[in-house]
Amino acid sequence: MSDNPAFIFDTASVQRNRARGKRLGPDGDFLRVEIADRLQDRLLDINRQFTAPLDLGGDYDRFVGGENSSVTAEITDEPLGIAENSHDLIISNLNMHWVNDLPGLLV
């Protein structure tokens, strides 16, 4: 594994596009709303209460009404820096596929 990952995505452009999509409101987020709803349905099928969820990118909790009171973390090309065993659920709603170094993000 290389120390310098290939930068496939222009991070600044991705962030600009995300910001533009958020400004469009509900009409621009129809896909994230649908996926958040499906994720919520699947989580309800799990026979466990999550007490310390982490929402990577913040695009899950804001669409399900903050029911999980999860902590959000912004996704960048830098490692997340979260403490080991600090969360019992880590979820991302259509955000992690734009990361240049996904394994490096999760280290």
C-alpha positions in Angstrom: 0.0 0.0 0.0 1.4 3.4 -0.9 1.9 6.2 1.5 0.7 8.7 -1.2 -2.7 7.6 -2.5 -3.8 8.6 -6.0 -6.1 11.6 -5.9 -8.9 10.5 -8.2 -11.5 13.1 -7.0 -11.0 16.9 -6.8 -12.0 17.4 -3.2 -12.7 21.1 -3.6 -15.1 20.3 -6.5 -16.8 17.6 -4.5 -17.4 19.9 -1.6 -18.7 22.7 -3.9 -21.1 20.2 -5.5 -22.3 19.0 -2.0 -22.9 22.6 -0.9 -24.8 23.4 -4.0 -27.0 20.3 -3.5 -27.7 21.3 0.1 -28.8 24.8 -1.1 -31.3 23.2 -3.4 -33.2 21.9 -0.4 -35.4 18.8 -0.4 -35.7 18.8 -4.2 -31.9 18.3 -4.5 -31.6 15.7 -1.8 -34.3 13.3 -2.9 -31.8 10.4 -3.3 -30.2 11.0 0.2 -33.7 11.2 1.7 -34.6 7.8 0.1 -31.4 6.1 1.2 -31.7 7.5 4.7 -35.2 6.1 4.9 -34.0 2.7 3.7 -31.1 2.7 6.2 -33.5 3.6 9.0 -35.8 0.7 8.0 -32.8 -1.7 8.2 -31.6 -0.4 11.5 -35.1 -0.9 13.0 -34.8 -4.6 12.0 -31.7 -4.9 14.3 -32.5 -6.1 17.8 -30.1 -3.7 19.5 -30.2 -0.1 20.7 -27.2 2.0 19.5 -26.1 4.4 22.2 -23.1 6.1 20.5 -23.7 6.3 16.7 -21.4 8.2 14.4 -22.9 9.7 11.2 -20.1 10.2 8.7 -21.0 13.2 6.6 -24.1 14.2 8.6 -26.5 13.1 5.8 -28.3 10.4 7.7 -29.4 11.9 10.9 -30.7 15.1 9.3 -33.0 13.2 7.1 -34.5 10.9 9.8 -35.3 13.7 12.2 -32.3 13.3 14.6 -33.9 10.3 16.2 -30.5 8.7 16.8 -28.9 11.8 18.3 -25.7 10.7 16.6 -22.4 12.5 16.5 -21.5 13.7 13.0 -18.1 13.8 11.4 -17.2 15.7 8.3 -15.6 13.4 5.6 -12.4 14.7 4.2 -9.3 13.0 2.7 -7.7 13.0 6.2 -8.1 10.2 8.7 -11.2 10.5 11.0 -9.2 10.4 14.2 -12.0 8.8 16.3 -11.1 6.9 19.4 -11.2 3.1 19.2 -14.5 1.6 20.5 -16.0 5.1 21.0 -19.0 4.3 18.7 -21.3 1.3 18.4 -22.6 2.3 15.0 -20.9 4.1 12.2 -23.1 5.0 9.2 -22.7 7.0 6.1 -25.4 8.1 3.7 -23.8 8.3 0.2 -20.7 10.1 1.3 -17.8 7.7 1.5 -17.6 6.8 -2.2 -16.1 10.3 -2.9 -13.1 9.8 -0.7 -9.7 9.4 -2.4 -8.1 7.2 0.3 -10.9 5.2 1.9 -8.7 2.8 3.9 -6.7 5.9 5.0 -9.9 7.6 6.2 -10.8 4.7 8.4 -7.4 4.2 10.0 
